[in-house]
Amino acid sequence: MLVAIPPKISVSTFMGYLKGKSALMIFEKYAQLKYKYGNWEFWAEGYYSLATGGYTPSANHPLDGWS
């Protein structure tokens, strides 16, 4: 997943929001998962992030054009 995060928002804040909001949306659609995983154990702890240095789809990238 490639996302652009404004400099005023930290990566950890964004990931906390993304994981929390997506878990709520999944639990809303699939209520039975809430009983299996509980409210706090849906996503694994941690994440990986990498700065891409301003990558844009129009940049010359080896994976562009692969479908």
C-alpha distance (Angstrom), angle and dihedral (degrees) to the residues before:
residue distance angle dihedral
M1 . . .
L2 3.78 . .
V3 3.79 115.5 .
A4 3.78 133.8 170.7
I5 3.80 113.1 -135.6
P6 3.81 119.2 -169.2
P7 3.83 112.7 -118.0
K8 3.82 91.8 -116.1
I9 3.84 90.8 64.5
S10 3.80 118.4 70.5
V11 3.79 120.3 -132.5
S12 3.81 91.1 -120.7
T13 3.82 92.0 52.8
F14 3.79 91.4 49.1
M15 3.82 93.6 47.5
G16 3.80 91.5 48.4
Y17 3.79 89.6 53.0
L18 3.82 93.3 44.4
K19 3.80 95.1 49.0
G20 3.81 93.7 42.2
K21 3.79 96.4 46.8
S22 3.80 94.2 43.5
A23 3.82 91.4 49.8
L24 3.82 90.1 52.1
M25 3.81 90.8 49.6
I26 3.81 92.1 49.0
F27 3.81 92.2 47.2
E28 3.80 89.6 49.3
K29 3.80 91.7 53.9
Y30 3.82 97.1 36.8
A31 3.81 105.4 32.1
Q32 3.81 93.8 174.9
L33 3.82 90.1 68.2
K34 3.80 90.9 64.3
Y35 3.80 89.5 64.7
K36 3.79 92.4 46.8
Y37 3.82 98.9 45.8
G38 3.80 104.0 20.7
N39 3.77 123.8 -137.7
W40 3.80 96.7 -69.4
E41 3.80 107.4 36.4
F42 3.80 106.4 60.5
W43 3.82 99.5 101.6
A44 3.79 124.6 43.2
E45 3.79 117.9 -108.7
G46 3.76 115.4 -94.7
Y47 3.79 136.3 15.8
Y48 3.78 139.8 -142.8
S49 3.78 123.5 -118.8
L50 3.77 133.7 -179.8
A51 3.78 130.1 -175.6
T52 3.79 110.6 -126.3
G53 3.77 97.3 -165.8
G54 3.78 97.8 -121.1
Y55 3.81 100.8 -43.3
T56 3.78 113.0 -174.9
P57 3.81 127.1 -174.3
S58 3.81 90.0 -115.3
A59 3.81 92.2 58.5
N60 3.79 117.6 103.9
H61 3.78 100.1 -95.8
P62 3.83 126.8 164.0
L63 3.82 93.1 -129.2
D64 3.81 96.3 50.3
G65 3.77 111.1 113.6
W66 3.81 95.4 24.7
S67 3.78 110.3 125.4
